């Protein structure tokens, strides 16, 4: 059964998820390990924070089994997000002000495939999959910390 893209986008945006900072926004105190754990407990999700050289990854496994990662620079701004699992996360929440670009790209015809790709100076996004197996990532090229490449965003 095929759903119109507008219906799929509405369903994706309507799903509830643990609290995340939006792409390009300040992560705030939620980026700290204790706060991530507390937010995850309230959402019945598993969470962890891992620090790397110049950035931090906040990872939450939602009750659905989908893993969502926020990549947070030393300036505490989310420069990338990624997701993988059996359901799509709330992309409106994850993409924030970049969500309109995703909706526009998803609304365009995609003959022979359902993947969505955006490649611009403002946003790079890849999203695809099929029922019970979705994956994607998005990042703002100008926000990538020095030494971080798109290959680091998984």
Helices and strands as residue ranges (DSSP letters): H 5-14, G 28-31, H 33-42, E 46-52, E 55-61, E 67-73, E 78-85, H 91-95, G 96-98, H 99-107, E 116-119, E 124-130, E 133-139, G 141-143, G 150-152
